């Protein structure tokens, strides 16, 4: 709390000198000031019916922006908003109010409105194309606005592009989508797809229902997040670290400043003087800067002139996170934590952070990797860290706990073998209590795949306490497309003219539009320059290569590089690679081919660095010739199989069932580039209750459990022919072929399922692999295949043919038996 005091002149000079010295810091960092119209702003926000309403924060934010005003002492958040008020708020959000107020409107027009400016807002809306002249004159503007009208007007007012064709998706998630006006659907889709408006329930939008005033404020608030940053508005966050003030000769405070420390350790300052202050919303109460206390977590909304419009503050603990401390990066203000759910978190700590070890105050550098910790968060920053110094106590890990990182190349029931980043092999022992996690989610031993990059948590005996698969992003797709639009706020990119990499070339997939979210670790490049999503906006209309991966239930963009000129495709074997100068040579290609940080490189369905390319590897390179005459690689596909599949297909002879979880096949072959290559000797696989087994004989295709497979009579089945779909060394699906069944001509095909019934599939858009021409050939007619002898891999799991659906794209190994019938064997859902 600040007090006004009377001070001798000498003290005033000393305080002024101290503040001037500190003021150097104030000037060096960004500074933001309160507003001169604080009294009017405070009066406009003095609603008596908003404090406990769910939309209260949004209402106050819209008041601070000047979008809501002139409402009196009550906002009436549960009342329906009129058409004129809704349109007026949109005009103000779109910064069109000045233009509206200078328009001439007749007194007859004004008579139809409650708001003195209502007729002006409607006239400006017509000028902007938001409404038509017929709507302007024929609408009862005092009646309630509908949810559809608000969505449509907002799209037009904020210049959202209408969404047509295949990209029109969000609106069809509502059962009442037919209640939208046909002409308004493309515009409403844009607003719903951007997340600005949602349904009143999960499956109904209620487009013709009236919208409440509180709802309207919340919708405007979401739209402002997207629209206002481009107009110079900012949202800043941090912890209030300290305050300072200058005292005048009369003893009055003439200027205050508040230092806010952000998550990256940098500071900004909020300035207040006798004529300028700002609104503060804290503990559901609206006040001014005097509400703030050191330690508060603040979110600051500023305008284009660096004026502070609103500060939202929280104090006290908001969230508690618990887990194992990985390490503390004091230089970057970061704590790295693995939660008990297995998720890796990186969190900023407050400049006021407290450390408590066994009930005693401590410092950040007293914390030890491997400790069990509790993090107390205020907002997004850590305000307190609690742990114990008794390492013998339950719940903590020993000081000797450490970590190993590397790629898994061998595993058995008792140990894991990895190669570190330098290629050196190490083997570690597993225990009965070893825990397994993939992308932060609990998993099991059998979910580990050779090739996974692992983080191993080890005890003092070098036994593995915990296994984390730190990257499991298999299932990459590679595209070339035109950037139609970039939404920096929501992390979305909209593409059209879309080509997908298939069979060593880019194949047109769609001329329509697709909107994709960017992943948390998204990277974008213009040549060797890493650019932000915001900077990517200026490249609208340019083509780009990009890679997507499944993150959760979404396909998201992981990495993107801009295409500068004419595409050139180079296919061949790498002769040599020079990692010092970042270039390689390819047989029969006279030019050196340069790569850089922006080059997309895929090997074995993994995103890798260009330096990892090796001599002798087969590559497909998409490159451009730059202005200096050099050839620059944009995309490199290393040893790219035609299927782009995460799975490996084997065939051979069943040589041994080793245990209830392992079996072995001999004389094994691998399907590589759509043809069998081998022999690879013996291959060992793991299986469990999720593995699908099929016994194929001339009469039936009998499906077995893992228990039944283990109990097979070895005299009958050892050395019989076997087909396996594997994910790493884990068998997902297995076909055992009896001697009395003669599978005829094998062929690899691709297509999309058009119909499914109990015992067969019909595929359309079929292509068959020709071993003569080493290429795909199109089949004009649909392909019917029977599923009596089929097993399926879908989303990393073995499945029955009954799991297939119309529309599924599939890759299959098929057989021709006697007669004209064709049978599917191994089916991969791509």
WOKAPE-V906658 format. One record per residue. SS is DSSP state (H for helix, E for strand, C for the rest). Layout:
ss:SS
ss:SS
//
This chain:
ss:C
ss:C
ss:C
ss:C
ss:C
ss:C
ss:C
ss:C
ss:H
ss:H
ss:H
ss:H
ss:H
ss:H
ss:H
ss:H
ss:H
ss:H
ss:H
ss:H
ss:H
ss:H
ss:H
ss:H
ss:H
ss:H
ss:H
ss:H
ss:C
ss:E
ss:E
ss:E
ss:E
ss:C
ss:E
ss:C
ss:C
ss:H
ss:H
ss:H
ss:H
ss:H
ss:H
ss:H
ss:C
ss:C
ss:C
ss:C
ss:C
ss:C
ss:C
ss:C
ss:C
ss:C
ss:C
ss:H
ss:H
ss:H
ss:H
ss:H
ss:H
ss:H
ss:H
ss:H
ss:C
ss:C
ss:C
ss:C
ss:C
ss:C
ss:C
ss:C
ss:C
ss:C
ss:C
ss:C
ss:C
ss:C
ss:C
ss:E
ss:C
ss:E
ss:H
ss:H
ss:H
ss:H
ss:H
ss:H
ss:H
ss:H
ss:H
ss:H
ss:H
ss:C
ss:C
ss:C
ss:H
ss:H
ss:H
ss:H
ss:H
ss:C
ss:C
ss:C
ss:C
ss:C
ss:H
ss:H
ss:H
ss:H
ss:C
ss:C
ss:C
ss:C
ss:C
ss:C
ss:C
ss:H
ss:H
ss:H
ss:H
ss:H
ss:H
ss:H
ss:H
ss:H
ss:H
ss:C
ss:C
ss:C
ss:C
ss:C
ss:H
ss:H
ss:H
ss:H
ss:H
ss:H
ss:C
ss:C
ss:C
ss:C
ss:C
ss:E
ss:C
ss:E
ss:H
ss:H
ss:H
ss:H
ss:H
ss:H
ss:H
ss:H
ss:H
ss:H
ss:H
ss:C
ss:C
ss:C
ss:C
ss:C
ss:C
ss:C
ss:H
ss:H
ss:H
ss:C
ss:C
ss:H
ss:H
ss:H
ss:H
ss:C
ss:C
ss:C
ss:H
ss:H
ss:H
ss:C
ss:C
ss:H
ss:H
ss:H
ss:H
ss:H
ss:H
ss:H
ss:H
ss:H
ss:H
ss:H
ss:H
ss:C
ss:C
ss:C
ss:C
ss:C
ss:C
ss:C
ss:C
ss:C
ss:C
ss:C
ss:C
ss:C
ss:C
ss:C
ss:C
ss:E
ss:C
ss:E
ss:H
ss:H
ss:H
ss:H
ss:H
ss:H
ss:H
ss:H
ss:H
ss:H
ss:H
ss:H
ss:H
ss:H
ss:H
ss:H
ss:H
ss:H
ss:H
ss:C
ss:C
ss:E
ss:E
ss:E
ss:E
ss:E
ss:E
ss:E
ss:E
ss:E
ss:E
ss:E
ss:E
ss:E
ss:E
ss:C
ss:C
ss:C
ss:C
ss:C
ss:E
ss:E
ss:E
ss:E
ss:E
ss:E
ss:E
ss:E
ss:E
ss:C
ss:C
ss:C
ss:C
ss:C
ss:E
ss:E
ss:E
ss:E
ss:E
ss:E
ss:E
ss:C
ss:C
ss:C
ss:E
ss:C
ss:E
ss:E
ss:E
ss:E
ss:C
ss:C
ss:E
ss:E
ss:E
ss:E
ss:H
ss:H
ss:H
ss:C
ss:C
ss:C
ss:C
ss:C
ss:E
ss:E
ss:E
ss:E
ss:E
ss:E
ss:C
ss:C
ss:C
ss:C
ss:E
ss:E
ss:E
ss:E
ss:E
ss:E
ss:E
ss:E
ss:C
ss:C
ss:C
ss:C
ss:E
ss:E
ss:E
ss:E
ss:E
ss:E
ss:E
ss:E
ss:E
ss:E
ss:E
ss:H
ss:H
ss:H
ss:C
ss:E
ss:E
ss:E
ss:E
ss:E
ss:E
ss:C
ss:C
ss:C
ss:C
ss:E
ss:E
ss:E
ss:E
ss:E
ss:E
ss:E
ss:E
ss:E
ss:E
ss:E
ss:E
ss:E
ss:E
ss:C
ss:C
ss:E
ss:E
ss:E
ss:C
ss:H
ss:H
ss:H
ss:C
ss:C
ss:C
ss:C
ss:C
ss:E
ss:E
ss:E
ss:E
ss:E
ss:E
ss:E
ss:C
ss:C
ss:E
ss:E
ss:E
ss:E
ss:E
ss:E
ss:E
ss:C
ss:C
ss:C
ss:C
ss:C
ss:C
ss:C
ss:C
ss:C
ss:C
ss:C
ss:C
ss:C
ss:C
ss:E
ss:E
ss:E
ss:E
ss:E
ss:E
ss:E
ss:E
ss:E
ss:E
ss:C
ss:C
ss:C
ss:E
ss:E
ss:E
ss:E
ss:E
ss:C
ss:C
ss:C
ss:C
ss:C
ss:E
ss:E
ss:E
ss:E
ss:E
ss:C
ss:C
ss:C
ss:C
ss:C
ss:E
ss:E
ss:E
ss:E
ss:C
ss:C
ss:E
ss:E
ss:E
ss:C
ss:H
ss:H
ss:H
ss:C
ss:C
ss:C
ss:C
ss:C
ss:E
ss:E
ss:E
ss:E
ss:E
ss:E
ss:C
ss:C
ss:C
ss:C
ss:E
ss:E
ss:E
ss:E
ss:E
ss:E
ss:E
ss:E
ss:E
ss:C
ss:C
ss:C
ss:C
ss:C
ss:E
ss:E
ss:E
ss:E
ss:E
ss:E
ss:E
ss:E
ss:E
ss:E
ss:E
ss:C
ss:C
ss:C
ss:C
ss:E
ss:E
ss:E
ss:E
ss:E
ss:E
ss:E
ss:E
ss:E
ss:E
ss:E
ss:C
ss:C
ss:E
ss:E
ss:E
ss:E
ss:E
ss:E
ss:E
ss:E
ss:E
ss:E
ss:E
ss:E
ss:E
ss:E
ss:E
ss:E
ss:E
ss:E
ss:E
ss:E
ss:E
ss:E
ss:C
ss:C
ss:E
ss:E
ss:E
ss:C
ss:H
ss:H
ss:H
ss:H
ss:H
ss:H
ss:H
ss:C
ss:C
ss:C
ss:E
ss:E
ss:E
ss:E
ss:E
ss:E
ss:E
ss:E
ss:E
ss:C
ss:C
ss:E
ss:E
ss:E
ss:E
ss:E
ss:E
ss:E
ss:E
ss:E
ss:C
ss:C
ss:C
ss:C
ss:C
ss:E
ss:E
ss:E
ss:E
ss:E
ss:E
ss:E
ss:E
ss:E
ss:E
ss:E
ss:C
ss:C
ss:C
ss:C
ss:E
ss:E
ss:E
ss:E
ss:C
ss:C
ss:C
ss:C
ss:C
ss:C
ss:E
ss:E
ss:C
ss:C
ss:C
ss:C
ss:C
ss:E
ss:E
ss:E
ss:E
ss:C
ss:C
ss:E
ss:E
ss:C
ss:C
ss:H
ss:H
ss:H
ss:C
ss:C
ss:C
ss:C
ss:C
ss:E
ss:E
ss:E
ss:E
ss:E
ss:E
ss:E
ss:E
ss:C
ss:C
ss:C
ss:C
ss:C
ss:E
ss:E
ss:E
ss:E
ss:E
ss:E
ss:E
ss:E
ss:C
ss:C
ss:C
ss:C
ss:C
ss:C
ss:C
ss:C
ss:C
ss:E
ss:E
ss:E
ss:E
ss:E
ss:E
ss:E
ss:E
ss:E
ss:E
ss:C
ss:C
ss:C
ss:C
ss:E
ss:E
ss:E
ss:E
ss:E
ss:E
ss:E
ss:E
ss:E
ss:E
ss:E
ss:C
ss:C
ss:E
ss:E
ss:E
ss:C
ss:C
ss:C
ss:C
ss:C
ss:E
ss:E
ss:E
ss:E
ss:C
ss:C
ss:C
ss:C
ss:C
ss:E
ss:E
ss:E
ss:E
ss:E
ss:C
ss:C
ss:C
ss:C
ss:E
ss:E
ss:E
ss:E
ss:C
ss:H
ss:H
ss:H
ss:H
ss:H
ss:C
ss:C
ss:C
ss:H
ss:H
ss:H
ss:H
ss:C
ss:C
ss:C
ss:E
ss:E
ss:E
ss:E
ss:E
ss:E
ss:E
ss:C
ss:C
ss:E
ss:E
ss:E
ss:E
ss:E
ss:E
ss:E
ss:E
ss:C
ss:C
ss:C
ss:C
ss:C
ss:C
ss:C
ss:C
ss:E
ss:E
ss:E
ss:E
ss:E
ss:E
ss:E
ss:E
ss:E
ss:E
ss:E
ss:C
ss:C
ss:C
ss:E
ss:E
ss:E
ss:E
ss:E
ss:E
ss:E
ss:E
ss:E
ss:E
ss:E
ss:C
ss:C
ss:C
ss:C
ss:E
ss:E
ss:E
ss:E
ss:C
ss:C
ss:C
ss:C
ss:E
ss:E
ss:E
ss:E
ss:C
ss:C
ss:C
ss:C
ss:E
ss:E
ss:E
ss:E
ss:C
ss:C
ss:E
ss:E
ss:E
ss:C
ss:H
ss:H
ss:H
ss:C
ss:C
ss:C
ss:C
ss:C
ss:E
ss:E
ss:E
ss:E
ss:E
ss:E
ss:E
ss:E
ss:C
ss:C
ss:C
ss:C
ss:C
ss:E
ss:E
ss:E
ss:E
ss:E
ss:E
ss:E
ss:E
ss:C
//
